[in-house]
Amino acid sequence: MARRFTDQQLRQLRNEVPFPWLLQRLAWPHRRRDGQLIFVCPRCGESRSDLNPQENLVRCFHCQTNFNPIDFTMAARDCGFVEAVQHLLSLTDRHQTH
Ligand SMILES: [Zn+2]
C-alpha cells in the first residue's frame, strides 16, 4: 500500500494537536478540573485520566493506556489509522485560517 501521509504530517498531528481542542472537536465527553483534563476513556469508559502536555499524550489510569491524538481519534471514532489521520487533517485544515 502506498504511503498516504508524510512523516512530517504524522509528527505534527502527534505533537501539535492540543488535546483540549481535539476533545472539543470530536465532541468527546471531558471536563477540566484544577488544571487537569478529565475525559471518558474511549477504551474502558472510566474517567480517571490526565494530560501530559510535555509529551502531548493523555493517559487513562484505569486501563493504563496512553493515547496520542491519532490513537485517541481511532479509539473515539472506532476507526482505523488512515481514517483517523484523514479526519485529524481535515479538522486541523479548518482550524488554520491561513
Ligand atoms: Zn481506560
Backbone and ligand atoms as CSV (ligand in chain L), in Angstrom:
chain,resi,resn,atom,element,x,y,z
A,1,MET,N,N,0.847,-1.201,0.000
A,1,MET,CA,C,0.000,0.000,0.000
A,1,MET,C,C,0.876,1.242,0.000
A,2,ALA,N,N,0.522,2.184,-0.824
A,2,ALA,CA,C,1.291,3.417,-0.900
A,2,ALA,C,C,1.138,4.221,0.388
A,3,ARG,N,N,2.171,4.916,0.745
A,3,ARG,CA,C,2.079,5.791,1.924
A,3,ARG,C,C,1.245,7.007,1.564
A,4,ARG,N,N,0.275,7.291,2.396
A,4,ARG,CA,C,-0.620,8.408,2.095
A,4,ARG,C,C,-0.190,9.686,2.786
A,5,PHE,N,N,0.575,9.546,3.852
A,5,PHE,CA,C,0.881,10.717,4.675
A,5,PHE,C,C,2.389,10.826,4.823
A,6,THR,N,N,2.877,12.043,4.959
A,6,THR,CA,C,4.306,12.217,5.184
A,6,THR,C,C,4.609,12.075,6.670
A,7,ASP,N,N,5.875,11.751,6.971
A,7,ASP,CA,C,6.283,11.651,8.370
A,7,ASP,C,C,6.046,12.973,9.087
A,8,GLN,N,N,6.254,14.056,8.345
A,8,GLN,CA,C,6.074,15.366,8.983
A,8,GLN,C,C,4.621,15.601,9.371
A,9,GLN,N,N,3.707,15.219,8.485
A,9,GLN,CA,C,2.287,15.362,8.820
A,9,GLN,C,C,1.944,14.559,10.075
A,10,LEU,N,N,2.432,13.318,10.113
A,10,LEU,CA,C,2.093,12.459,11.254
A,10,LEU,C,C,2.710,12.998,12.541
A,11,ARG,N,N,3.954,13.501,12.425
A,11,ARG,CA,C,4.619,14.052,13.599
A,11,ARG,C,C,3.867,15.276,14.114
A,12,GLN,N,N,3.430,16.108,13.185
A,12,GLN,CA,C,2.678,17.304,13.595
A,12,GLN,C,C,1.382,16.931,14.293
A,13,LEU,N,N,0.688,15.943,13.747
A,13,LEU,CA,C,-0.571,15.550,14.386
A,13,LEU,C,C,-0.316,15.012,15.782
A,14,ARG,N,N,0.746,14.189,15.922
A,14,ARG,CA,C,1.029,13.607,17.242
A,14,ARG,C,C,1.472,14.666,18.242
A,15,ASN,N,N,2.279,15.616,17.776
A,15,ASN,CA,C,2.927,16.535,18.719
A,15,ASN,C,C,2.211,17.857,18.881
A,16,GLU,N,N,1.428,18.259,17.904
A,16,GLU,CA,C,0.955,19.644,17.904
A,16,GLU,C,C,-0.558,19.801,17.970
A,17,VAL,N,N,-1.311,18.710,17.929
A,17,VAL,CA,C,-2.758,18.856,18.089
A,17,VAL,C,C,-3.060,18.899,19.586
A,18,PRO,N,N,-3.550,20.042,20.083
A,18,PRO,CA,C,-3.785,20.139,21.522
A,18,PRO,C,C,-5.006,19.322,21.940
A,19,PHE,N,N,-4.857,18.545,23.017
A,19,PHE,CA,C,-5.948,17.660,23.423
A,19,PHE,C,C,-7.226,18.386,23.806
A,20,PRO,N,N,-7.155,19.495,24.550
A,20,PRO,CA,C,-8.426,20.168,24.875
A,20,PRO,C,C,-9.205,20.550,23.614
A,21,TRP,N,N,-8.471,20.978,22.617
A,21,TRP,CA,C,-9.104,21.346,21.345
A,21,TRP,C,C,-9.643,20.105,20.632
A,22,LEU,N,N,-8.848,19.042,20.630
A,22,LEU,CA,C,-9.248,17.818,19.941
A,22,LEU,C,C,-10.524,17.237,20.549
A,23,LEU,N,N,-10.572,17.182,21.883
A,23,LEU,CA,C,-11.746,16.606,22.544
A,23,LEU,C,C,-12.992,17.404,22.208
A,24,GLN,N,N,-12.812,18.718,22.130
A,24,GLN,CA,C,-13.934,19.570,21.770
A,24,GLN,C,C,-14.404,19.278,20.341
A,25,ARG,N,N,-13.443,19.179,19.427
A,25,ARG,CA,C,-13.806,18.944,18.025
A,25,ARG,C,C,-14.426,17.574,17.813
A,26,LEU,N,N,-14.009,16.593,18.585
A,26,LEU,CA,C,-14.585,15.258,18.481
A,26,LEU,C,C,-15.904,15.161,19.241
A,27,ALA,N,N,-16.284,16.256,19.933
A,27,ALA,CA,C,-17.473,16.256,20.795
A,27,ALA,C,C,-17.393,15.092,21.784
A,28,TRP,N,N,-16.202,14.919,22.345
A,28,TRP,CA,C,-15.957,13.805,23.261
A,28,TRP,C,C,-16.143,14.291,24.702
A,29,PRO,N,N,-16.855,13.535,25.542
A,29,PRO,CA,C,-17.112,13.994,26.913
A,29,PRO,C,C,-15.829,14.238,27.712
A,30,HIS,N,N,-15.680,15.435,28.229
A,30,HIS,CA,C,-14.499,15.770,29.009
A,30,HIS,C,C,-14.802,17.008,29.847
A,31,ARG,N,N,-13.971,17.261,30.814
A,31,ARG,CA,C,-14.069,18.492,31.580
A,31,ARG,C,C,-12.687,18.806,32.144
A,32,ARG,N,N,-12.523,20.047,32.542
A,32,ARG,CA,C,-11.263,20.455,33.159
A,32,ARG,C,C,-11.534,20.697,34.628
A,33,ARG,N,N,-10.640,20.201,35.480
A,33,ARG,CA,C,-10.802,20.368,36.900
A,33,ARG,C,C,-9.426,20.575,37.525
A,34,ASP,N,N,-9.254,21.712,38.175
A,34,ASP,CA,C,-7.987,22.013,38.856
A,34,ASP,C,C,-6.784,21.825,37.930
A,35,GLY,N,N,-6.923,22.283,36.706
A,35,GLY,CA,C,-5.804,22.177,35.779
A,35,GLY,C,C,-5.650,20.812,35.146
A,36,GLN,N,N,-6.457,19.844,35.559
A,36,GLN,CA,C,-6.397,18.521,34.941
A,36,GLN,C,C,-7.410,18.431,33.817
A,37,LEU,N,N,-7.116,17.596,32.859
A,37,LEU,CA,C,-8.060,17.332,31.784
A,37,LEU,C,C,-8.642,15.945,32.035
A,38,ILE,N,N,-9.932,15.920,32.367
A,38,ILE,CA,C,-10.591,14.651,32.679
A,38,ILE,C,C,-11.457,14.272,31.494
A,39,PHE,N,N,-11.260,13.100,30.942
A,39,PHE,CA,C,-12.090,12.672,29.811
A,39,PHE,C,C,-12.537,11.242,30.047
A,40,VAL,N,N,-13.588,10.877,29.371
A,40,VAL,CA,C,-14.050,9.495,29.409
A,40,VAL,C,C,-13.131,8.669,28.514
A,41,CYS,N,N,-12.542,7.646,29.079
A,41,CYS,CA,C,-11.596,6.831,28.308
A,41,CYS,C,C,-12.347,6.085,27.204
A,42,PRO,N,N,-11.910,6.237,25.946
A,42,PRO,CA,C,-12.618,5.549,24.869
A,42,PRO,C,C,-12.417,4.035,24.909
A,43,ARG,N,N,-11.457,3.572,25.705
A,43,ARG,CA,C,-11.209,2.139,25.747
A,43,ARG,C,C,-11.992,1.459,26.869
A,44,CYS,N,N,-12.006,2.071,28.060
A,44,CYS,CA,C,-12.628,1.385,29.197
A,44,CYS,C,C,-13.833,2.133,29.758
A,45,GLY,N,N,-14.059,3.393,29.346
A,45,GLY,CA,C,-15.238,4.110,29.801
A,45,GLY,C,C,-15.094,4.779,31.155
A,46,GLU,N,N,-13.942,4.648,31.802
A,46,GLU,CA,C,-13.728,5.310,33.083
A,46,GLU,C,C,-13.255,6.748,32.864
A,47,SER,N,N,-13.337,7.558,33.914
A,47,SER,CA,C,-12.868,8.948,33.815
A,47,SER,C,C,-11.744,9.194,34.807
A,48,ARG,N,N,-10.718,8.403,34.708
A,48,ARG,CA,C,-9.546,8.623,35.562
A,48,ARG,C,C,-8.374,8.878,34.632
A,49,SER,N,N,-8.196,10.140,34.297
A,49,SER,CA,C,-7.298,10.436,33.198
A,49,SER,C,C,-6.552,11.722,33.470
A,50,ASP,N,N,-5.485,11.909,32.751
A,50,ASP,CA,C,-4.806,13.196,32.806
A,50,ASP,C,C,-4.028,13.406,31.524
A,51,LEU,N,N,-3.638,14.662,31.360
A,51,LEU,CA,C,-2.900,15.074,30.175
A,51,LEU,C,C,-1.436,15.219,30.543
A,52,ASN,N,N,-0.568,14.753,29.673
A,52,ASN,CA,C,0.864,15.012,29.797
A,52,ASN,C,C,1.243,16.001,28.707
A,53,PRO,N,N,1.261,17.307,29.044
A,53,PRO,CA,C,1.461,18.310,27.988
A,53,PRO,C,C,2.851,18.240,27.353
A,54,GLN,N,N,3.852,17.798,28.095
A,54,GLN,CA,C,5.202,17.717,27.522
A,54,GLN,C,C,5.235,16.729,26.367
A,55,GLU,N,N,4.592,15.587,26.566
A,55,GLU,CA,C,4.615,14.543,25.540
A,55,GLU,C,C,3.414,14.642,24.604
A,56,ASN,N,N,2.478,15.540,24.910
A,56,ASN,CA,C,1.204,15.600,24.202
A,56,ASN,C,C,0.525,14.229,24.151
A,57,LEU,N,N,0.438,13.608,25.328
A,57,LEU,CA,C,-0.256,12.335,25.467
A,57,LEU,C,C,-1.305,12.492,26.549
A,58,VAL,N,N,-2.392,11.755,26.432
A,58,VAL,CA,C,-3.282,11.614,27.577
A,58,VAL,C,C,-3.178,10.175,28.055
A,59,ARG,N,N,-3.413,10.006,29.356
A,59,ARG,CA,C,-3.268,8.694,29.949
A,59,ARG,C,C,-4.515,8.360,30.741
A,60,CYS,N,N,-4.966,7.126,30.600
A,60,CYS,CA,C,-6.044,6.618,31.441
A,60,CYS,C,C,-5.401,5.788,32.543
A,61,PHE,N,N,-5.659,6.193,33.800
A,61,PHE,CA,C,-5.047,5.471,34.920
A,61,PHE,C,C,-5.774,4.163,35.205
A,62,HIS,N,N,-6.967,4.023,34.678
A,62,HIS,CA,C,-7.727,2.805,34.932
A,62,HIS,C,C,-7.216,1.643,34.076
A,63,CYS,N,N,-7.164,1.836,32.771
A,63,CYS,CA,C,-6.713,0.740,31.898
A,63,CYS,C,C,-5.270,0.930,31.458
A,64,GLN,N,N,-4.588,1.935,32.032
A,64,GLN,CA,C,-3.150,2.112,31.817
A,64,GLN,C,C,-2.815,2.319,30.351
A,65,THR,N,N,-3.657,3.066,29.654
A,65,THR,CA,C,-3.423,3.294,28.233
A,65,THR,C,C,-3.000,4.734,27.990
A,66,ASN,N,N,-1.970,4.914,27.191
A,66,ASN,CA,C,-1.588,6.239,26.712
A,66,ASN,C,C,-2.163,6.442,25.315
A,67,PHE,N,N,-2.644,7.636,25.071
A,67,PHE,CA,C,-3.155,7.963,23.744
A,67,PHE,C,C,-2.434,9.196,23.226
A,68,ASN,N,N,-1.935,9.138,22.005
A,68,ASN,CA,C,-1.587,10.376,21.325
A,68,ASN,C,C,-2.827,10.796,20.522
A,69,PRO,N,N,-2.800,11.979,19.897
A,69,PRO,CA,C,-4.022,12.433,19.213
A,69,PRO,C,C,-4.528,11.446,18.158
A,70,ILE,N,N,-3.632,10.752,17.482
A,70,ILE,CA,C,-4.074,9.790,16.463
A,70,ILE,C,C,-4.703,8.568,17.128
A,71,ASP,N,N,-4.035,8.042,18.164
A,71,ASP,CA,C,-4.606,6.897,18.896
A,71,ASP,C,C,-5.992,7.241,19.430
A,72,PHE,N,N,-6.074,8.455,19.986
A,72,PHE,CA,C,-7.332,8.840,20.616
A,72,PHE,C,C,-8.443,8.926,19.578
A,73,THR,N,N,-8.133,9.499,18.429
A,73,THR,CA,C,-9.146,9.628,17.377
A,73,THR,C,C,-9.592,8.259,16.876
A,74,MET,N,N,-8.637,7.328,16.741
A,74,MET,CA,C,-9.003,5.969,16.325
A,74,MET,C,C,-9.954,5.328,17.324
A,75,ALA,N,N,-9.643,5.505,18.615
A,75,ALA,CA,C,-10.479,4.884,19.650
A,75,ALA,C,C,-11.831,5.580,19.754
A,76,ALA,N,N,-11.823,6.919,19.669
A,76,ALA,CA,C,-13.063,7.659,19.858
A,76,ALA,C,C,-14.028,7.445,18.692
A,77,ARG,N,N,-13.472,7.345,17.491
A,77,ARG,CA,C,-14.337,7.166,16.316
A,77,ARG,C,C,-14.447,5.718,15.901
A,78,ASP,N,N,-13.724,4.841,16.611
A,78,ASP,CA,C,-13.739,3.423,16.293
A,78,ASP,C,C,-13.389,3.209,14.820
A,79,CYS,N,N,-12.288,3.809,14.419
A,79,CYS,CA,C,-11.886,3.717,13.015
A,79,CYS,C,C,-10.420,3.320,12.937
A,80,GLY,N,N,-9.948,3.105,11.731
A,80,GLY,CA,C,-8.562,2.720,11.509
A,80,GLY,C,C,-7.641,3.916,11.453
A,81,PHE,N,N,-6.344,3.604,11.337
A,81,PHE,CA,C,-5.319,4.636,11.365
A,81,PHE,C,C,-5.501,5.652,10.232
A,82,VAL,N,N,-5.706,5.162,9.022
A,82,VAL,CA,C,-5.791,6.066,7.861
A,82,VAL,C,C,-6.974,7.016,8.014
A,83,GLU,N,N,-8.111,6.475,8.418
A,83,GLU,CA,C,-9.293,7.317,8.571
A,83,GLU,C,C,-9.092,8.347,9.688
A,84,ALA,N,N,-8.454,7.918,10.774
A,84,ALA,CA,C,-8.204,8.841,11.884
A,84,ALA,C,C,-7.304,9.989,11.440
A,85,VAL,N,N,-6.247,9.660,10.687
A,85,VAL,CA,C,-5.326,10.710,10.230
A,85,VAL,C,C,-6.039,11.649,9.267
A,86,GLN,N,N,-6.844,11.090,8.365
A,86,GLN,CA,C,-7.581,11.957,7.444
A,86,GLN,C,C,-8.527,12.881,8.194
A,87,HIS,N,N,-9.164,12.340,9.215
A,87,HIS,CA,C,-10.092,13.156,9.998
A,87,HIS,C,C,-9.341,14.287,10.714
A,88,LEU,N,N,-8.215,13.939,11.315
A,88,LEU,CA,C,-7.429,14.957,12.014
A,88,LEU,C,C,-6.933,16.021,11.050
A,89,LEU,N,N,-6.497,15.604,9.882
A,89,LEU,CA,C,-6.021,16.582,8.906
A,89,LEU,C,C,-7.146,17.517,8.481
A,90,SER,N,N,-8.351,16.979,8.314
A,90,SER,CA,C,-9.456,17.853,7.913
A,90,SER,C,C,-9.812,18.804,9.051
A,91,LEU,N,N,-9.737,18.329,10.302
A,91,LEU,CA,C,-10.010,19.225,11.431
A,91,LEU,C,C,-8.974,20.333,11.513
A,92,THR,N,N,-7.702,19.973,11.350
A,92,THR,CA,C,-6.659,20.985,11.504
A,92,THR,C,C,-6.644,21.929,10.316
A,93,ASP,N,N,-7.052,21.461,9.136
A,93,ASP,CA,C,-7.174,22.367,7.987
A,93,ASP,C,C,-8.167,23.480,8.282
A,94,ARG,N,N,-9.302,23.070,8.835
A,94,ARG,CA,C,-10.324,24.061,9.128
A,94,ARG,C,C,-9.884,24.972,10.272
A,95,HIS,N,N,-9.058,24.410,11.141
A,95,HIS,CA,C,-8.596,25.164,12.303
A,95,HIS,C,C,-7.673,26.305,11.878
A,96,GLN,N,N,-6.810,26.016,10.906
A,96,GLN,CA,C,-5.854,27.026,10.466
A,96,GLN,C,C,-6.504,27.884,9.395
A,97,THR,N,N,-6.476,29.167,9.594
A,97,THR,CA,C,-7.210,30.040,8.704
A,97,THR,C,C,-6.330,30.574,7.584
A,98,HIS,N,N,-5.028,30.391,7.659
A,98,HIS,CA,C,-4.186,30.882,6.580
A,98,HIS,C,C,-3.892,29.809,5.544
L,1,ZN,ZN,ZN,-9.209,3.464,30.192
